């Protein structure tokens, strides 16, 4: 195990968004708790700390704060907006946001999907809340069609589905917003190999290229390695993993008891990472981390950050000490021996929480 630097001399690592010269930190600051579990002051404090530690990449969405509800929708972007206004500098940051896909839980935002007037509505409102005139990376939060995302391992086909292939149209419309200067680059989220490849095919014909994919990925959910990461590596699309700690499960904090302020305690429907197999895997990873004298949190994060297909690891925290530990994980590189032991646990209990 190699650790470099210490708390005072830590050096953030950087890469670029694929096919661009946009430099991003290997740690991206996720923000979805701001406006629900976190106040505006908390959000500003997190931003100040993260930027001071070299993070320049911030991810948000029109849907946030989470859980999605009308009263808090857009609050997270507003908190980033007031901070940007106060800070006064924008061009050294890379800000990513998303348009919500269709679903029962987004009817308070709009009832449609990604038609041009819906993209226009979403982008203009996000720009207003963020108090900026451009978004660096604009992502489709999840597909319009029925497929296996948000905790589904297997795809079940719906022969009666009304969806028609509209990838070319969406990419054409997004290119218009790039030309207008409202967004710089585009990306996908909660997408499958099929969806990514359809976008790649359209890009070969001259459409705007989707350069990133934001999906859940962690020690408890490596399903993207089955069919998707080959697509990403061969087609030069960057992975932006979210929930690298499985909603806090991979900190080990739920192993003995449910902390009263934990997300899953507060919002029990967020139990995607809390089935029996997930607990069994987490216990095994926790023992492994102890054996190697490293925190489970930092082992889980370092594993994700250093996968060859990962562009930047999206961390999120409700408390400052969590944020500090999460960002500090960028210094840790796991030994081959440790990686082999991780893979042995994974083999015994693969993807308990898709």
GIZIBEL-V221043 format. One record per residue. N is the residue number from 1. RES is the residue in one letter. SS is DSSP state (hx for helix, st for strand, lp for the rest). PHI is phi as a letter, one per 20 degrees, with the letter a starting at -180 (none if undefined). PSI is psi in radians with two decimals (* if undefined). Layout:
# GIZIBEL-V221043
{{N;RES;SS;PHI;PSI} {N;RES;SS;PHI;PSI}}
This chain:
# GIZIBEL-V221043
{{1;X;lp;none;2.24} {2;X;st;d;2.19} {3;X;st;d;2.36} {4;X;lp;d;2.61} {5;X;lp;m;3.13} {6;X;lp;c;-3.01} {7;X;lp;g;-0.51} {8;X;lp;e;-0.47} {9;X;lp;d;0.45} {10;X;lp;f;2.43} {11;X;lp;d;2.10} {12;X;lp;f;2.57} {13;X;lp;d;2.59} {14;X;st;c;2.76} {15;X;st;b;-2.99} {16;X;st;c;2.66} {17;X;lp;f;2.35} {18;X;lp;g;2.47} {19;X;lp;m;0.30} {20;X;lp;c;3.04} {21;X;lp;d;0.38} {22;X;lp;e;1.97} {23;X;st;e;2.25} {24;X;st;c;2.59} {25;X;st;f;2.61} {26;X;lp;f;-0.24} {27;X;st;d;2.26} {28;X;st;d;2.41} {29;X;st;e;1.97} {30;X;st;e;2.61} {31;X;lp;c;0.14} {32;X;lp;f;-0.22} {33;X;lp;e;-0.22} {34;X;st;f;2.18} {35;X;lp;o;-0.13} {36;X;lp;c;-1.37} {37;X;lp;f;-0.39} {38;X;st;c;2.54} {39;X;lp;e;3.04} {40;X;hx;f;-0.75} {41;X;hx;f;-0.71} {42;X;hx;g;-0.84} {43;X;hx;g;-0.78} {44;X;hx;f;-0.69} {45;X;hx;f;-0.75} {46;X;hx;f;-0.77} {47;X;hx;f;-0.83} {48;X;hx;g;-0.80} {49;X;hx;f;-0.83} {50;X;hx;f;-0.77} {51;X;hx;f;-0.72} {52;X;hx;f;-0.56} {53;X;lp;e;0.12} {54;X;lp;n;-0.01} {55;X;lp;f;2.30} {56;X;lp;c;0.09} {57;X;st;d;2.15} {58;X;st;c;2.26} {59;X;st;d;2.31} {60;X;lp;b;-2.96} {61;X;lp;a;2.68} {62;X;lp;f;-0.46} {63;X;lp;f;-0.54} {64;X;lp;f;2.58} {65;X;lp;e;2.84} {66;X;lp;d;2.51} {67;X;lp;f;2.64} {68;X;lp;f;2.13} {69;X;lp;b;2.77} {70;X;hx;g;-0.72} {71;X;hx;f;-0.54} {72;X;hx;d;0.03} {73;X;lp;f;2.25} {74;X;lp;n;-0.17} {75;X;hx;f;-0.69} {76;X;hx;f;-0.81} {77;X;hx;f;-0.66} {78;X;hx;f;-0.69} {79;X;hx;f;-0.71} {80;X;hx;f;-0.70} {81;X;hx;f;-0.79} {82;X;hx;f;-0.59} {83;X;hx;f;-0.76} {84;X;hx;f;-0.73} {85;X;hx;f;-0.76} {86;X;hx;f;-0.69} {87;X;hx;f;-0.69} {88;X;lp;n;-0.08} {89;X;lp;c;2.48} {90;X;lp;c;-0.57} {91;X;lp;f;-0.12} {92;X;lp;e;0.09} {93;X;lp;d;2.67} {94;X;st;d;1.99} {95;X;st;d;2.21} {96;X;st;d;2.43} {97;X;st;b;-3.11} {98;X;st;b;2.65} {99;X;st;e;2.33} {100;X;lp;f;2.46} {101;X;lp;e;3.09} {102;X;lp;f;2.73} {103;X;lp;q;2.86} {104;X;hx;g;-0.59} {105;X;hx;e;0.09} {106;X;hx;c;0.20} {107;X;lp;f;-0.38} {108;X;lp;f;-0.22} {109;X;lp;e;-1.02} {110;X;lp;a;2.79} {111;X;lp;e;-0.19} {112;X;lp;e;-2.68} {113;X;lp;c;-1.97} {114;X;lp;d;0.60} {115;X;lp;f;2.82} {116;X;hx;g;-0.73} {117;X;hx;f;-0.48} {118;X;hx;f;-0.71} {119;X;hx;f;-0.76} {120;X;hx;g;-0.84} {121;X;hx;g;-0.84} {122;X;hx;f;-0.82} {123;X;hx;f;-0.81} {124;X;hx;f;-0.71} {125;X;hx;f;-0.67} {126;X;hx;f;-0.75} {127;X;hx;g;-0.72} {128;X;hx;f;-0.83} {129;X;hx;f;-0.68} {130;X;hx;f;-0.18} {131;X;lp;l;0.82} {132;X;lp;c;2.86} {133;X;lp;d;0.06} {134;X;lp;b;2.68} {135;X;st;d;2.27} {136;X;st;f;-0.73} {137;X;st;c;2.04} {138;X;st;d;2.17} {139;X;st;d;2.59} {140;X;st;e;2.06} {141;X;lp;f;-0.64} {142;X;lp;a;2.82} {143;X;lp;f;2.73} {144;X;lp;f;-0.51} {145;X;lp;e;2.89} {146;X;lp;e;2.09} {147;X;lp;b;-3.04} {148;X;lp;e;1.58} {149;X;lp;c;3.09} {150;X;lp;l;1.06} {151;X;lp;n;0.06} {152;X;lp;e;2.21} {153;X;lp;e;-0.73} {154;X;lp;d;2.55} {155;X;lp;e;2.23} {156;X;lp;d;2.11} {157;X;lp;f;2.39} {158;X;lp;d;1.80} {159;X;lp;f;-0.37} {160;X;lp;e;0.11} {161;X;lp;f;2.44} {162;X;lp;e;-0.22} {163;X;lp;f;2.42} {164;X;lp;c;2.55} {165;X;lp;g;1.96} {166;X;lp;c;0.43} {167;X;hx;g;-0.79} {168;X;hx;f;-0.75} {169;X;hx;f;-0.79} {170;X;hx;f;-0.78} {171;X;hx;f;-0.65} {172;X;hx;f;-0.79} {173;X;hx;f;-0.71} {174;X;hx;f;-0.62} {175;X;hx;f;-0.61} {176;X;hx;f;-0.69} {177;X;hx;f;-0.53} {178;X;hx;f;-0.80} {179;X;hx;f;-0.63} {180;X;lp;f;-0.14} {181;X;lp;n;0.11} {182;X;lp;f;-0.56} {183;X;st;c;2.69} {184;X;st;d;-0.75} {185;X;st;b;2.89} {186;X;st;c;2.68} {187;X;st;b;2.99} {188;X;st;d;2.90} {189;X;st;b;2.56} {190;X;lp;l;0.79} {191;X;lp;d;2.78} {192;X;lp;d;2.98} {193;X;hx;g;-0.67} {194;X;hx;g;-0.88} {195;X;hx;f;-0.73} {196;X;hx;f;-0.78} {197;X;hx;f;-0.61} {198;X;hx;f;-0.72} {199;X;hx;f;-0.69} {200;X;hx;f;-0.78} {201;X;hx;g;-0.74} {202;X;hx;f;-0.62} {203;X;hx;f;-0.60} {204;X;hx;f;-0.48} {205;X;lp;e;0.15} {206;X;lp;o;0.01} {207;X;lp;f;2.81} {208;X;lp;g;2.35} {209;X;lp;e;2.33} {210;X;st;f;2.07} {211;X;st;e;-0.25} {212;X;st;b;2.83} {213;X;st;c;2.13} {214;X;st;d;1.89} {215;X;lp;c;2.81} {216;X;st;f;2.41} {217;X;lp;b;2.25} {218;X;st;a;3.13} {219;X;lp;g;-0.44} {220;X;lp;e;-0.12} {221;X;st;b;1.56} {222;X;lp;d;0.47} {223;X;lp;f;-0.44} {224;X;hx;f;-0.38} {225;X;hx;f;-0.30} {226;X;hx;f;-0.85} {227;X;hx;c;-0.24} {228;X;hx;e;-0.67} {229;X;hx;f;-0.47} {230;X;hx;f;-0.77} {231;X;hx;g;-0.81} {232;X;hx;f;-0.80} {233;X;hx;f;-0.72} {234;X;hx;f;-0.57} {235;X;hx;d;0.06} {236;X;lp;l;0.97} {237;X;lp;d;2.30} {238;X;st;e;2.46} {239;X;st;e;2.31} {240;X;lp;d;1.58} {241;X;lp;f;2.35} {242;X;st;d;2.88} {243;X;lp;l;0.85} {244;X;lp;f;-0.26} {245;X;lp;d;0.22} {246;X;lp;l;0.98} {247;X;lp;l;0.69} {248;X;lp;n;-0.18} {249;X;hx;g;-0.72} {250;X;hx;e;0.24} {251;X;hx;e;-0.25} {252;X;lp;n;-0.01} {253;X;lp;f;-0.31} {254;X;lp;e;0.02} {255;X;lp;f;-0.63} {256;X;lp;d;-0.64} {257;X;lp;b;2.93} {258;X;lp;e;1.92} {259;X;lp;f;2.48} {260;X;lp;f;-0.46} {261;X;lp;d;0.18} {262;X;lp;f;2.61} {263;X;hx;g;-0.71} {264;X;hx;f;-0.45} {265;X;hx;f;-0.77} {266;X;hx;f;-0.67} {267;X;lp;c;1.43} {268;X;lp;g;-0.36} {269;X;lp;f;-0.15} {270;X;lp;e;0.86} {271;X;lp;d;0.35} {272;X;lp;g;-0.55} {273;X;lp;d;0.32} {274;X;lp;c;0.45} {275;X;lp;e;2.99} {276;X;hx;g;-0.72} {277;X;hx;f;-0.60} {278;X;hx;f;-0.73} {279;X;hx;f;-0.73} {280;X;hx;f;-0.80} {281;X;hx;f;-0.76} {282;X;hx;f;-0.71} {283;X;hx;f;-0.74} {284;X;hx;f;-0.76} {285;X;hx;f;-0.63} {286;X;hx;f;-0.76} {287;X;hx;f;-0.71} {288;X;hx;f;-0.77} {289;X;hx;f;-0.78} {290;X;hx;g;-0.78} {291;X;hx;g;-0.61} {292;X;lp;e;0.16} {293;X;lp;l;0.81} {294;X;lp;c;2.65} {295;X;lp;f;2.57} {296;X;hx;g;-0.74} {297;X;hx;g;-0.90} {298;X;hx;f;-0.58} {299;X;hx;f;-0.80} {300;X;hx;f;-0.72} {301;X;hx;f;-0.75} {302;X;hx;f;-0.64} {303;X;hx;g;-0.84} {304;X;hx;f;-0.82} {305;X;hx;g;-0.65} {306;X;lp;e;0.13} {307;X;lp;f;2.49} {308;X;lp;f;-0.34} {309;X;lp;e;-0.08} {310;X;st;e;2.21} {311;X;lp;e;-0.88} {312;X;lp;b;2.46} {313;X;st;e;2.08} {314;X;st;e;1.89} {315;X;st;d;2.66} {316;X;lp;c;2.57} {317;X;lp;b;2.59} {318;X;lp;d;-0.37} {319;X;lp;c;2.64} {320;X;hx;f;-0.67} {321;X;hx;f;-0.53} {322;X;hx;f;-0.78} {323;X;hx;f;-0.75} {324;X;hx;f;-0.80} {325;X;hx;f;-0.71} {326;X;hx;f;-0.80} {327;X;hx;f;-0.66} {328;X;hx;f;-0.36} {329;X;hx;f;-0.29} {330;X;hx;f;-0.40} {331;X;hx;f;-0.29} {332;X;st;e;2.25} {333;X;st;d;2.18} {334;X;lp;f;2.44} {335;X;lp;f;2.79} {336;X;hx;g;-0.64} {337;X;hx;f;-0.82} {338;X;hx;f;-0.71} {339;X;hx;f;-0.68} {340;X;hx;f;-0.68} {341;X;hx;f;-0.62} {342;X;hx;f;-0.80} {343;X;hx;f;-0.53} {344;X;hx;f;-0.71} {345;X;hx;f;-0.75} {346;X;hx;f;-0.69} {347;X;hx;f;-0.67} {348;X;hx;f;-0.58} {349;X;lp;b;1.26} {350;X;lp;f;2.41} {351;X;lp;l;0.99} {352;X;lp;f;-0.29} {353;X;lp;c;1.34} {354;X;lp;f;*}}
